[in-house]
């Protein structure tokens, strides 16, 4: 990976610097899609932003912090992906939802045409994916809307900034997701950790508003397929019970809805985590698949990447959905 390129307000290259950076990108709810650079170098160049050629690591400087007795400045901003989350996919006038059909790249180009003043370039070539009558969730942000659409078809959104003779070009396009696979207790190119946690709860006694015997109460149960209902499936030794105090429940439906979410959090589960080498070429939206004993398959997307350069040493952390 090349060095950090800084650019001016016209998105033309100023030069390459050796800097410490911290960039986080992804689709998980808690990913900020931003970056931070702490340096005494950038200020003297009047730079507008940075990027690393051929990657999605980059963005505009939209926040600075410095102290009068120090020449160190903190620069922050949204990544290209983060900027995309600051716009919404809206339904056309007079319609309830945005519904699209056609080649994936053509759809992406149409949606991004009015985003951030046309910041993104979309190839006018076919993506190889034809989409039919896909309906976007109402008021979803642009990045997550596009990722959800593509994930349905085994594709992902590729975002990368590239150096050209006329300046930086930021490309967004649909590409087929890479899938890496592993099987329990077998070696694979990317080490995986398989967890089969059967210590969870399958019966949740939920209590809402009211006092003592007058409190609103609902019993919720999990079945063998992980579905929540009010019908008990596990008895005797197999039953595991917990209490959920939700005194602010506005109705029985509210108690059931929040109790169901809590029961799923407490339930037994299968999970995967991965230990990805820095040189692995994996991106947001690529798929990790693990096969557990008995043939149970868990397939999860990569939803978070953290890229850092510290004292000249780069490192990358990759996390899949549900991997804390």
Backbone bond lengths (Angstrom), bond angles and torsions (degrees), N, CA, C in turn:
res aa  C-N    CA-C-N  psi(-1)  N-CA   C-N-CA  omega(-1)  CA-C   N-CA-C  phi
1 X - - - 1.461 - - 1.527 108.82 -
2 X 1.349 115.78 133.77 1.458 120.19 -177.33 1.518 111.41 -74.83
3 X 1.350 115.02 177.27 1.451 120.74 -178.95 1.507 112.47 -73.46
4 X 1.324 115.28 -177.82 1.460 122.65 -177.39 1.526 109.03 -87.06
5 X 1.322 115.60 120.23 1.460 121.82 -179.35 1.519 108.60 -97.52
6 X 1.316 118.11 125.59 1.459 121.30 174.26 1.521 108.75 -99.45
7 X 1.343 114.91 148.03 1.468 119.15 -177.43 1.519 110.09 -133.20
8 X 1.351 115.76 163.32 1.461 121.05 -177.11 1.527 110.25 -92.38
9 X 1.333 115.83 -173.66 1.465 120.71 -175.96 1.522 112.50 -65.91
10 X 1.340 117.60 -17.47 1.461 121.58 175.95 1.532 111.87 -94.78
11 X 1.306 115.89 10.59 1.465 124.04 179.13 1.535 112.20 61.60
12 X 1.327 114.80 33.67 1.471 121.14 174.70 1.522 108.59 -105.21
13 X 1.316 114.97 144.62 1.462 120.88 -174.22 1.530 112.43 -64.36
14 X 1.339 114.69 134.84 1.464 121.36 171.94 1.516 110.10 -97.01
15 X 1.326 116.65 -44.80 1.463 120.79 -179.64 1.517 110.50 170.23
16 X 1.333 114.42 -177.55 1.463 121.60 -179.51 1.519 109.45 -113.75
17 X 1.331 116.43 133.73 1.455 122.16 -178.16 1.522 110.65 -125.50
18 X 1.333 115.95 153.87 1.466 121.75 171.12 1.527 107.67 -96.15
19 X 1.339 115.69 108.03 1.458 120.54 -174.75 1.520 110.13 -132.41
20 X 1.334 115.85 155.53 1.456 121.31 169.50 1.527 107.82 -87.15
21 X 1.328 116.70 130.25 1.455 120.35 -179.30 1.531 109.70 -136.03
22 X 1.319 115.47 160.19 1.464 123.25 176.11 1.523 106.25 -139.02
23 X 1.348 116.25 110.89 1.461 121.63 -176.40 1.521 108.83 -121.48
24 X 1.329 117.00 137.17 1.459 120.45 177.46 1.524 108.91 -132.14
25 X 1.336 116.03 125.68 1.457 121.43 179.53 1.521 109.76 -131.03
26 X 1.322 116.50 155.64 1.451 118.85 177.08 1.510 113.08 161.66
27 X 1.350 114.61 -176.30 1.455 121.60 -179.16 1.522 112.74 -115.82
28 X 1.330 118.54 -7.29 1.463 120.99 178.50 1.526 109.86 -65.47
29 X 1.336 117.00 152.79 1.465 121.56 -175.10 1.527 112.91 -60.05
30 X 1.336 116.80 -31.93 1.464 119.64 -174.97 1.518 113.73 -95.32
31 X 1.337 117.76 12.00 1.464 120.78 178.50 1.523 109.09 -90.77
32 X 1.338 118.64 123.52 1.463 120.46 -175.25 1.528 114.34 -78.25
33 X 1.331 117.79 -18.14 1.464 121.11 -177.29 1.527 111.04 52.85
34 X 1.329 114.13 55.20 1.454 119.13 179.73 1.522 110.60 -141.83
35 X 1.322 116.32 -178.12 1.461 121.31 -179.67 1.518 109.32 -141.97
36 X 1.337 114.95 162.25 1.465 121.35 174.03 1.518 108.77 -141.97
37 X 1.317 115.83 134.03 1.461 123.11 175.57 1.525 108.09 -128.81
38 X 1.322 116.92 127.58 1.456 121.60 176.61 1.526 107.93 -114.34
39 X 1.337 117.49 118.32 1.461 120.19 -171.11 1.525 111.45 -159.58
40 X 1.310 115.45 164.18 1.467 121.41 169.50 1.525 110.32 -112.59
41 X 1.334 116.83 13.39 1.455 121.75 -173.71 1.525 113.55 -97.86
42 X 1.331 117.25 -45.41 1.462 119.99 -165.96 1.525 112.59 -66.41
43 X 1.330 117.41 -38.04 1.457 121.10 -172.32 1.516 114.37 -51.92
44 X 1.316 118.15 -39.02 1.465 120.43 -175.48 1.524 113.27 -73.04
45 X 1.349 116.97 -9.86 1.465 119.98 -179.29 1.526 112.98 -98.51
46 X 1.340 117.80 -6.87 1.460 121.36 -177.65 1.527 110.78 54.64
47 X 1.318 115.57 45.88 1.460 120.94 -177.29 1.521 111.26 -79.26
48 X 1.339 116.38 150.38 1.465 121.94 178.98 1.517 112.15 -100.03
49 X 1.346 117.23 -17.95 1.454 119.91 -178.42 1.509 111.31 179.27
50 X 1.336 116.14 -173.67 1.459 120.84 -178.82 1.525 109.46 -145.16
51 X 1.322 115.71 163.82 1.464 120.65 169.78 1.523 108.83 -158.92
52 X 1.326 115.26 162.86 1.461 122.24 172.22 1.516 106.37 -113.16
53 X 1.301 116.69 118.92 1.461 123.15 -170.57 1.532 111.90 -53.43
54 X 1.332 115.54 130.56 1.456 121.58 175.18 1.513 114.71 83.09
55 X 1.330 118.21 3.58 1.475 122.07 -179.07 1.524 109.71 -123.36
56 X 1.338 115.90 175.31 1.459 118.93 174.29 1.525 111.59 -96.15
57 X 1.343 117.07 11.76 1.457 120.83 178.42 1.520 109.28 -83.88
58 X 1.324 116.21 108.29 1.449 120.26 179.32 1.512 110.47 167.55
59 X 1.343 115.45 171.36 1.458 120.40 178.45 1.512 110.83 166.94
60 X 1.304 115.27 -179.94 1.465 122.08 179.18 1.529 110.27 -93.16
61 X 1.322 116.07 146.74 1.465 121.19 174.80 1.528 108.35 -77.85
62 X 1.326 116.46 110.81 1.459 120.81 -178.17 1.528 112.36 -118.99
63 X 1.323 116.35 3.02 1.466 121.12 -179.84 1.518 107.36 -150.32
64 X 1.321 116.46 130.80 1.466 120.67 174.14 1.510 109.51 -132.95
65 X 1.318 115.31 149.46 1.467 121.25 177.14 1.521 108.53 -143.52
66 X 1.322 116.11 127.77 1.463 119.48 174.08 1.521 109.67 -144.65
67 X 1.319 114.44 162.75 1.465 122.24 -178.75 1.516 107.44 -117.07
68 X 1.330 116.86 143.84 1.467 121.01 -171.24 1.522 113.54 -61.59
69 X 1.321 118.09 -30.20 1.471 119.06 -177.98 1.528 112.36 -96.99
70 X 1.349 117.25 20.86 1.457 121.17 -179.61 1.521 109.61 -140.47
71 X 1.338 116.03 148.22 1.462 119.49 176.24 1.529 111.33 -97.89
72 X 1.336 116.62 9.74 1.455 121.78 179.30 1.523 109.71 -88.06
73 X 1.315 116.69 131.20 1.460 122.32 178.24 1.527 109.36 -121.81
74 X 1.316 115.46 138.89 1.467 121.40 174.04 1.522 108.20 -98.76
75 X 1.326 116.38 123.99 1.460 122.59 176.72 1.526 108.50 -110.32
76 X 1.313 116.03 134.27 1.456 121.13 176.69 1.525 109.85 -135.43
77 X 1.313 115.43 161.52 1.456 120.61 176.15 1.513 110.22 179.29
78 X 1.322 116.01 171.35 1.451 120.53 175.43 1.525 110.02 -82.06
79 X 1.313 115.75 144.86 1.463 119.84 170.44 1.524 108.63 -70.21
80 X 1.353 116.02 173.46 1.476 119.39 176.41 1.536 109.70 -56.51
81 X 1.313 115.69 -42.61 1.462 120.74 178.58 1.534 110.41 -63.99
82 X 1.343 115.55 -40.35 1.451 119.66 178.73 1.520 112.65 -63.95
83 X 1.338 116.78 -39.28 1.459 120.34 177.36 1.522 110.73 -61.82
84 X 1.336 115.74 -35.02 1.454 120.69 -179.19 1.532 111.36 -67.85
85 X 1.345 116.61 -25.46 1.469 118.96 178.62 1.527 111.86 -76.38
86 X 1.326 117.15 -8.95 1.465 120.31 -176.94 1.531 111.73 -96.23
87 X 1.315 116.50 20.23 1.456 121.66 171.04 1.524 107.94 -134.22
88 X 1.317 117.12 158.55 1.453 122.04 -175.59 1.526 110.89 -117.54
89 X 1.344 115.82 150.14 1.458 121.43 172.27 1.523 106.98 -91.09
90 X 1.327 116.36 112.86 1.460 122.18 -174.52 1.526 110.27 -105.95
91 X 1.324 117.02 149.75 1.469 119.23 175.52 1.527 110.54 -71.55
92 X 1.321 117.26 149.98 1.473 119.33 175.43 1.520 111.03 -60.14
93 X 1.300 116.26 155.65 1.458 121.10 -179.84 1.528 110.70 -55.53
94 X 1.325 115.38 129.29 1.454 120.85 178.59 1.509 114.50 85.94
95 X 1.338 118.34 0.37 1.461 121.33 179.67 1.522 110.00 -119.41
96 X 1.323 116.33 155.35 1.457 121.07 -177.01 1.516 113.12 -81.97
97 X 1.343 117.24 -33.42 1.463 121.67 -175.62 1.524 110.51 -138.61
98 X 1.315 114.50 158.99 1.460 121.60 171.94 1.520 107.61 -88.65
99 X 1.324 117.62 115.74 1.459 123.21 -179.94 1.517 108.07 -119.36
100 X 1.341 116.83 131.52 1.463 120.49 -173.96 1.519 110.87 -129.00
101 X 1.328 114.93 153.19 1.460 123.07 174.10 1.521 107.76 -146.09
102 X 1.345 115.83 152.07 1.457 120.48 176.60 1.509 112.21 126.59
103 X 1.328 116.13 -169.36 1.462 120.35 177.60 1.522 109.94 -66.33
104 X 1.322 116.38 140.19 1.470 120.81 -175.00 1.522 112.00 -58.01
105 X 1.322 117.85 -41.84 1.471 119.93 -179.62 1.523 111.50 -65.42
106 X 1.324 116.92 -37.12 1.462 119.80 178.56 1.524 110.21 -65.75
107 X 1.322 116.99 -38.43 1.465 120.79 177.40 1.524 110.20 -65.18
108 X 1.341 116.45 -46.14 1.469 120.77 179.30 1.529 110.26 -59.84
109 X 1.344 116.49 -43.18 1.466 120.61 -179.91 1.522 111.11 -61.30
110 X 1.325 116.65 -41.78 1.464 120.56 -179.70 1.527 110.81 -64.07
111 X 1.325 116.85 -44.62 1.466 120.67 -177.10 1.527 111.29 -69.38
112 X 1.345 117.04 -37.54 1.462 120.30 -177.26 1.531 113.38 -84.20
113 X 1.318 117.16 -7.55 1.469 119.84 -175.38 1.524 112.74 -61.11
114 X 1.329 116.59 -29.23 1.468 120.05 -179.20 1.524 112.54 -111.27
115 X 1.335 116.30 18.50 1.460 120.83 -178.84 1.525 109.98 -102.04
116 X 1.326 117.25 124.43 1.469 123.23 174.13 1.528 112.23 55.86
117 X 1.312 115.32 38.99 1.457 119.84 176.42 1.509 114.15 64.14
118 X 1.316 116.82 31.42 1.460 119.68 179.38 1.518 113.05 73.85
119 X 1.325 117.03 31.95 1.472 121.44 -178.03 1.521 112.12 -59.85
120 X 1.342 116.87 -36.46 1.458 120.83 -173.11 1.527 111.40 -94.46
121 X 1.333 114.19 142.20 1.457 121.91 173.84 1.523 108.77 -105.50
122 X 1.330 116.62 134.76 1.461 121.30 178.89 1.528 107.57 -119.24
123 X 1.339 118.36 128.79 1.470 120.29 179.61 1.528 111.10 -57.37
124 X 1.334 116.51 141.85 1.463 119.68 178.17 1.527 112.03 -90.19
125 X 1.340 115.09 17.17 1.460 120.78 176.14 1.523 109.93 -95.96
126 X 1.332 115.96 160.98 1.461 120.72 -179.63 1.524 110.41 -67.72
127 X 1.325 115.75 141.20 1.462 120.95 176.82 1.524 111.74 -84.47
128 X 1.327 116.66 -15.27 1.472 120.63 -173.88 1.512 112.48 88.47
129 X 1.334 117.53 -0.09 1.460 121.94 -178.77 1.528 109.42 -121.77
130 X 1.315 116.24 121.46 1.459 121.70 174.49 1.518 109.64 -105.21
131 X 1.306 116.36 127.07 1.464 123.02 -177.23 1.525 109.06 -107.55
132 X 1.328 115.56 137.98 1.461 121.20 -178.74 1.520 110.69 -121.05
133 X 1.318 116.21 116.49 1.470 123.66 172.43 1.526 112.64 49.81
134 X 1.329 116.19 54.50 1.462 119.34 175.27 1.524 108.97 -86.81
135 X 1.333 116.44 130.24 1.460 122.36 -179.67 1.521 110.55 -104.94
136 X 1.332 116.66 118.82 1.463 120.70 178.73 1.525 110.24 -75.07
137 X 1.337 117.35 142.48 1.468 119.61 171.88 1.528 109.70 -58.30
138 X 1.301 116.25 147.42 1.455 121.11 -175.64 1.528 111.39 -64.96
139 X 1.325 116.54 127.83 1.462 124.95 175.01 1.535 113.13 61.50
140 X 1.301 117.63 30.17 1.463 120.32 175.81 1.525 108.76 -75.76
141 X 1.332 117.01 148.56 1.468 118.17 178.54 1.527 109.34 -70.89
142 X 1.325 115.83 157.71 1.462 121.40 -170.57 1.523 112.69 -61.43
143 X 1.338 117.79 -44.86 1.460 119.80 -177.47 1.522 111.38 -63.64
144 X 1.328 117.36 -51.05 1.455 120.18 -178.24 1.521 111.68 -67.96
145 X 1.326 117.46 -33.01 1.455 119.95 176.69 1.518 111.98 -62.31
146 X 1.335 116.36 -46.33 1.460 120.04 179.25 1.522 111.31 -67.19
147 X 1.331 117.20 -41.61 1.473 120.01 179.95 1.529 111.30 -62.83
148 X 1.310 117.62 -42.36 1.467 120.46 179.95 1.528 110.96 -64.38
149 X 1.312 115.97 -41.52 1.459 119.96 178.06 1.525 110.71 -60.09
150 X 1.312 116.91 -48.47 1.462 121.06 -176.57 1.524 111.58 -69.98
151 X 1.348 117.52 -38.01 1.462 120.90 -179.28 1.530 111.25 -58.75
152 X 1.312 116.89 -34.46 1.462 121.33 179.95 1.524 111.32 -58.35
153 X 1.327 117.15 -28.48 1.465 122.03 -176.22 1.531 113.15 -108.40
154 X 1.336 117.27 11.29 1.459 120.10 -179.92 1.512 113.93 78.42
155 X 1.325 116.93 20.75 1.466 121.95 177.62 1.532 109.17 -113.80
156 X 1.319 116.15 174.16 1.455 121.85 176.41 1.520 109.17 -144.80
157 X 1.329 115.76 167.73 1.462 121.79 178.12 1.523 109.22 -92.08
158 X 1.317 116.65 119.57 1.464 121.65 176.19 1.521 108.89 -98.38
159 X 1.327 116.32 125.70 1.465 122.35 178.53 1.517 107.66 -123.30
160 X 1.309 117.88 126.32 1.464 120.12 179.49 1.522 110.60 -152.07
161 X 1.320 115.53 142.14 1.457 122.72 177.22 1.525 108.88 -101.56
162 X 1.323 116.79 133.33 1.463 121.23 -174.57 1.519 110.89 -130.14
163 X 1.329 114.14 144.10 1.459 121.36 178.91 1.531 110.17 -80.55
164 X 1.323 116.90 129.88 1.459 121.41 174.92 1.524 108.66 -132.07
165 X 1.311 116.46 171.46 1.460 120.84 -178.89 1.524 111.66 -64.31
166 X 1.335 116.76 -28.25 1.461 120.07 -177.95 1.521 113.09 -95.53
167 X 1.335 117.17 -1.00 1.461 120.82 179.56 1.507 111.70 128.25
168 X 1.303 115.93 -168.47 1.449 121.58 -176.50 1.533 110.86 -74.89
169 X 1.338 116.06 138.14 1.467 122.05 173.45 1.526 107.68 -120.90
170 X 1.328 116.47 124.99 1.471 121.65 -178.21 1.523 107.71 -106.22
171 X 1.319 115.16 112.59 1.466 121.58 -173.03 1.517 111.07 -104.08
172 X 1.320 115.74 139.41 1.463 122.71 171.77 1.521 107.05 -127.62
173 X 1.330 117.10 130.35 1.461 120.19 -177.46 1.524 110.45 -156.69
174 X 1.321 115.28 162.43 1.458 122.04 177.66 1.519 109.34 -89.12
175 X 1.337 115.83 130.13 1.468 120.91 175.26 1.521 108.25 -134.60
176 X 1.312 116.29 153.04 1.458 120.29 179.16 1.521 109.70 -68.92
177 X 1.317 116.72 134.23 1.463 121.57 -178.85 1.523 110.47 -69.07
178 X 1.329 115.70 139.18 1.465 121.98 173.52 1.518 108.18 -80.41
179 X 1.318 116.85 140.43 1.466 120.13 177.16 1.515 109.77 -120.73
180 X 1.335 116.17 126.52 1.460 120.35 173.45 1.521 107.60 -110.30
181 X 1.330 115.83 140.28 1.462 120.42 -173.32 1.515 111.13 -127.13
182 X 1.318 114.40 149.67 1.459 121.19 175.95 1.508 109.82 -147.37
183 X 1.323 116.30 157.46 1.456 122.39 179.74 1.522 109.26 -123.87
184 X 1.319 115.95 139.80 1.458 122.90 -178.43 1.526 111.28 -47.00
185 X 1.334 114.98 128.35 1.477 122.74 174.52 1.526 113.81 69.00
186 X 1.326 117.50 14.63 1.460 120.87 175.59 1.525 109.31 -118.84
187 X 1.333 116.88 143.51 1.460 120.85 177.97 1.526 110.00 -67.76
188 X 1.330 115.73 145.68 1.461 121.11 173.74 1.517 108.39 -142.12
189 X 1.335 115.77 167.24 1.465 119.98 -177.65 1.527 111.72 -61.70
190 X 1.327 116.67 -35.79 1.461 121.76 177.21 1.524 107.83 -112.08
191 X 1.345 117.81 112.12 1.473 120.12 -177.63 1.527 112.22 -57.93
192 X 1.338 115.43 134.21 1.454 121.51 179.35 1.523 109.73 -122.86
193 X 1.325 115.12 146.75 1.455 121.39 173.65 1.523 108.55 -109.70
194 X 1.340 115.93 121.40 1.457 121.96 -179.80 1.532 108.76 -99.88
195 X 1.321 116.89 127.36 1.465 121.51 178.30 1.526 108.72 -121.90
196 X 1.335 115.82 124.24 1.464 122.34 173.92 1.531 106.95 -115.69
197 X 1.317 116.21 94.74 1.462 122.77 -174.72 1.527 109.10 -97.65
198 X 1.342 116.60 104.52 1.461 121.84 179.35 1.533 111.52 -105.90
199 X 1.342 115.90 24.38 1.463 121.12 -177.93 1.527 111.92 -99.84
200 X 1.329 116.74 16.27 1.452 120.29 -173.65 1.519 114.51 -86.75
201 X 1.331 114.05 -179.74 1.463 123.97 -177.79 1.528 109.40 -95.18
202 X 1.354 117.18 140.73 1.464 120.32 174.84 1.528 113.12 -123.90
203 X 1.340 117.15 -0.13 1.462 121.89 177.31 1.534 107.18 -137.73
204 X 1.331 116.07 121.11 1.465 120.36 -178.77 1.531 108.95 -121.97
205 X 1.333 115.04 118.45 1.457 120.78 174.21 1.527 107.52 -87.47
206 X 1.321 116.02 114.21 1.462 121.61 -174.90 1.532 109.75 -105.64
207 X 1.332 116.42 131.03 1.456 121.81 179.59 1.518 110.47 -120.32
208 X 1.338 116.02 128.97 1.454 121.12 -178.98 1.513 112.25 -104.44
209 X 1.330 116.09 -140.42 1.461 120.91 -176.54 1.524 111.54 -73.59
210 X 1.329 116.51 162.76 1.455 122.16 -179.69 1.513 111.49 113.35
211 X 1.329 116.07 176.17 1.454 121.96 -177.33 1.531 110.43 -120.51
212 X 1.326 115.56 135.50 1.463 123.84 173.46 1.524 111.47 46.55
213 X 1.365 118.14 -123.04 1.451 120.66 -175.80 1.529 112.94 -68.00
214 X 1.344 116.58 -14.92 1.460 120.10 -178.77 1.531 112.38 -88.43
215 X 1.332 116.48 -1.87 1.472 118.72 -178.87 1.522 110.89 -64.14
216 X 1.328 115.76 144.66 1.454 122.06 172.66 1.531 108.24 -67.29
217 X 1.337 117.50 128.13 1.467 120.45 -177.96 1.528 110.18 -133.20
218 X 1.327 115.01 142.81 1.461 121.84 176.38 1.520 108.39 -141.48
219 X 1.331 117.27 132.90 1.466 121.85 172.61 1.523 108.88 -97.17
220 X 1.344 116.16 125.42 1.460 121.66 178.40 1.522 109.28 -116.42
221 X 1.325 116.31 143.54 1.462 121.83 -175.73 1.527 110.78 -132.60
222 X 1.312 115.70 151.03 1.457 122.53 171.18 1.516 108.98 -101.64
223 X 1.353 116.83 145.10 1.458 120.00 173.17 1.528 110.06 -104.39
224 X 1.330 116.97 -173.90 1.471 121.46 -175.76 1.529 112.52 -64.07
225 X 1.329 117.11 -21.78 1.467 121.21 -178.80 1.522 112.89 -96.29
226 X 1.331 116.38 6.42 1.458 119.52 178.89 1.511 113.73 79.41
227 X 1.337 117.62 15.95 1.465 121.44 178.35 1.528 109.72 -90.32
228 X 1.340 115.72 142.03 1.466 121.92 179.98 1.525 109.46 -94.99
229 X 1.333 116.23 134.03 1.461 120.81 175.75 1.527 108.41 -152.16
230 X 1.327 115.69 -175.13 1.462 120.63 175.90 1.524 111.12 -105.54
231 X 1.339 115.06 19.56 1.461 121.95 177.49 1.520 109.33 -110.70
232 X 1.318 117.43 125.05 1.465 121.77 -176.58 1.528 111.27 -75.28
233 X 1.332 115.62 136.12 1.463 122.53 179.75 1.521 111.65 -113.87
234 X 1.329 116.77 -40.68 1.460 121.29 -176.20 1.530 110.11 -101.59
235 X 1.354 115.78 135.23 1.462 121.59 -177.58 1.529 109.92 -131.86
236 X 1.327 115.87 168.02 1.452 121.01 173.18 1.514 112.83 58.86
237 X 1.338 115.91 -131.15 1.458 120.71 -177.60 1.529 112.10 -60.84
238 X 1.335 117.80 -29.92 1.465 121.27 -174.97 1.525 113.49 -79.61
239 X 1.321 117.55 -12.30 1.461 119.40 -178.20 1.523 110.68 -81.33
240 X 1.330 116.33 132.50 1.460 123.16 176.92 1.529 107.48 -129.02
241 X 1.333 116.76 121.32 1.462 121.20 -169.15 1.524 112.08 -120.80
242 X 1.341 115.84 145.00 1.468 121.90 175.16 1.524 108.65 -142.54
243 X 1.336 115.34 167.02 1.464 122.31 -177.92 1.526 109.62 -112.36
244 X 1.331 116.36 137.74 1.463 122.07 178.55 1.527 108.83 -123.02
245 X 1.316 116.47 115.15 1.466 122.89 -178.36 1.526 108.52 -96.64
246 X 1.329 115.70 106.58 1.462 121.10 179.66 1.529 108.52 -127.10
247 X 1.322 114.59 68.66 1.451 121.99 -173.38 1.510 115.08 -64.51
248 X 1.328 116.97 -16.10 1.466 119.93 -178.95 1.527 112.56 -91.55
249 X 1.338 117.63 7.36 1.464 120.62 179.88 1.527 110.40 -56.12
250 X 1.332 116.10 129.13 1.462 120.44 -177.29 1.521 112.40 -84.78
251 X 1.347 116.20 -19.92 1.454 120.79 -178.84 1.524 108.33 -160.86
252 X 1.329 115.90 172.28 1.461 118.78 177.24 1.524 110.75 -65.33
253 X 1.328 117.44 -36.78 1.470 120.31 177.59 1.524 110.83 -62.11
254 X 1.335 116.36 -40.82 1.468 121.30 177.51 1.522 110.13 -62.62
255 X 1.328 117.45 -42.42 1.466 121.85 179.06 1.525 110.83 -64.11
256 X 1.329 116.78 -42.20 1.470 120.49 179.26 1.526 110.64 -65.86
257 X 1.325 116.83 -42.28 1.467 120.78 -177.75 1.525 110.92 -63.07
258 X 1.317 117.36 -50.45 1.465 120.58 -178.58 1.524 112.05 -73.35
259 X 1.338 116.29 -33.23 1.452 119.19 175.63 1.517 112.43 -65.58
260 X 1.326 116.88 -37.13 1.463 120.87 177.80 1.517 110.91 -63.44
261 X 1.323 116.16 -42.76 1.468 119.85 178.41 1.528 110.36 -62.48
262 X 1.332 116.11 -41.18 1.467 119.50 -179.56 1.515 111.18 -67.30
263 X 1.331 117.87 -40.09 1.458 120.98 179.35 1.520 111.24 -62.42
264 X 1.313 117.45 -40.41 1.462 120.44 178.69 1.528 111.18 -65.50
265 X 1.336 116.85 -32.96 1.469 120.17 176.28 1.522 111.28 -66.46
266 X 1.329 117.08 -34.21 1.461 121.88 -175.52 1.528 112.98 -90.33
267 X 1.320 117.79 -6.89 1.468 121.66 -171.18 1.520 112.54 -72.40
268 X 1.337 115.36 159.55 1.464 121.05 168.51 1.524 108.36 -61.57
269 X 1.334 116.53 151.84 1.463 118.12 -175.64 1.523 111.08 -160.89
270 X 1.315 113.56 161.78 1.459 122.36 168.96 1.518 107.56 -104.49
271 X 1.331 116.91 141.74 1.460 118.62 177.87 1.525 110.30 -147.39
272 X 1.315 113.95 158.69 1.463 122.29 178.69 1.514 109.45 -125.13
273 X 1.308 116.60 147.36 1.457 121.71 164.89 1.519 107.06 -137.70
274 X 1.322 116.84 159.42 1.460 121.00 -175.10 1.514 110.35 -131.11
275 X 1.312 115.08 153.17 1.461 122.52 176.10 1.517 106.47 -119.62
276 X 1.329 115.68 93.40 1.458 120.93 -169.83 1.525 110.75 -93.32
277 X 1.335 118.29 126.04 1.459 120.08 175.56 1.531 111.03 -62.32
278 X 1.324 117.27 149.78 1.463 121.05 -179.09 1.519 112.37 -56.78
279 X 1.328 117.21 -31.74 1.461 119.91 -175.89 1.526 113.01 -81.31
280 X 1.332 118.14 -6.21 1.462 121.02 -179.69 1.528 109.96 -64.96
281 X 1.328 116.99 133.38 1.457 122.23 -176.76 1.525 109.39 -96.02
282 X 1.332 116.31 76.04 1.449 122.10 -179.56 1.521 109.26 -123.67
283 X 1.331 115.99 145.91 1.455 120.13 -176.26 1.523 111.12 -133.12
284 X 1.336 114.64 172.10 1.454 121.15 178.03 1.531 109.30 -56.85
285 X 1.344 115.54 127.57 1.458 120.22 179.40 1.509 113.94 99.93
286 X 1.336 118.44 -15.97 1.462 119.96 172.51 1.529 109.10 -66.79
287 X 1.322 116.82 159.96 1.463 121.78 -167.80 1.529 111.69 -113.90
288 X 1.325 116.17 136.18 1.467 122.88 172.14 1.527 107.41 -110.89
289 X 1.340 116.01 125.65 1.464 120.84 -179.05 1.521 109.94 -122.71
290 X 1.318 116.08 130.45 1.458 121.37 178.08 1.513 110.61 -126.08
291 X 1.339 116.22 137.01 1.460 121.26 178.85 1.523 109.32 -106.65
292 X 1.332 116.28 118.00 1.451 122.84 -179.08 1.529 110.51 -87.02
293 X 1.341 117.92 166.08 1.466 120.24 174.11 1.532 110.37 -54.68
294 X 1.318 115.75 141.66 1.457 120.26 -176.73 1.512 112.90 88.41
295 X 1.356 116.28 -1.54 1.459 119.71 176.34 1.514 115.51 86.27
296 X 1.338 117.99 6.56 1.465 120.17 178.50 1.530 109.17 -70.35
297 X 1.326 116.27 127.06 1.459 121.82 -177.10 1.525 110.28 -107.32
298 X 1.313 116.54 128.76 1.459 122.97 173.63 1.521 107.75 -111.82
299 X 1.314 116.27 121.98 1.464 121.47 -177.21 1.522 108.25 -123.43
300 X 1.338 117.09 119.38 1.457 121.71 -174.11 1.529 110.78 -134.74
301 X 1.347 117.47 143.08 1.465 120.27 178.37 1.528 112.43 -83.79
302 X 1.309 115.77 155.59 1.467 121.50 169.60 1.523 107.51 -75.52
303 X 1.329 116.53 125.19 1.465 120.41 -173.85 1.532 112.83 -121.44
304 X 1.347 116.87 -0.42 1.462 118.19 -176.00 1.526 110.89 -155.18
305 X 1.333 116.18 134.14 1.467 121.86 172.16 1.521 108.55 -133.59
306 X 1.318 114.95 133.23 1.464 120.97 175.52 1.524 107.35 -119.07
307 X 1.323 115.73 118.55 1.462 120.93 -179.17 1.525 108.97 -115.45
308 X 1.332 115.48 127.55 1.460 120.47 -179.14 1.515 110.52 -130.87
309 X 1.324 115.25 148.76 1.461 122.25 165.30 1.522 106.26 -123.29
310 X 1.309 116.66 118.45 1.463 122.26 -178.99 1.517 108.52 -125.80
311 X 1.329 116.10 115.27 1.463 122.43 -178.10 1.529 111.02 52.08
312 X 1.313 114.51 41.84 1.461 120.48 175.34 1.513 115.00 85.18
313 X 1.335 117.90 -3.70 1.465 121.30 -177.08 1.528 109.39 -104.78
314 X 1.353 117.94 116.81 1.465 120.33 179.49 1.521 111.86 -83.54
315 X 1.322 117.01 150.89 1.454 122.10 174.83 1.520 108.82 -148.72
316 X 1.332 115.57 150.56 1.461 121.00 -179.66 1.518 109.70 -133.45
317 X 1.323 116.40 133.16 1.466 122.04 171.03 1.510 108.59 -113.77
318 X 1.316 116.66 133.00 1.463 121.68 178.87 1.519 108.27 -121.48
319 X 1.329 116.57 132.08 1.464 120.38 -179.91 1.510 109.30 -127.06
320 X 1.350 114.96 141.41 1.446 120.41 177.66 1.524 109.49 -98.75
321 X 1.318 117.06 167.03 1.451 122.02 -177.47 1.529 110.94 -56.20
322 X 1.329 116.31 127.96 1.451 120.90 -179.60 1.512 114.57 83.67
323 X 1.351 118.73 -2.94 1.459 121.94 -179.38 1.510 108.42 -92.69
324 X 1.328 116.27 111.43 1.469 120.16 -177.64 1.519 111.60 -92.34
